[in-house]
Amino acid sequence: MFDTIRAEAEYHARSGGHSIDNPYPRGTEYRDAWDRGFLDGLLYLRTELKVTRKAFAKAVDENGILKAQLAQVKAEYDAFATEMGY
């Protein structure tokens, strides 16, 4: 039963819910299980955000490298075109 409650709360956190949406009365084990599940869901979101930030930073770095390479190729082409009289 507690695993189901934790899973529901974890899904609630991942889907943008709030901790005040806990449906169980204060002082019960069910409420504690729901709170724990909600926190697990928030920790999952935090980890996903870190991974996404790292992947985005890597993509930005690679984009910068590719832009620099493209600029170099364009400069070489322009020099070649000027040399050939185009």
Helices and strands as residue ranges (DSSP letters): H 2-14, G 19-21, H 29-84
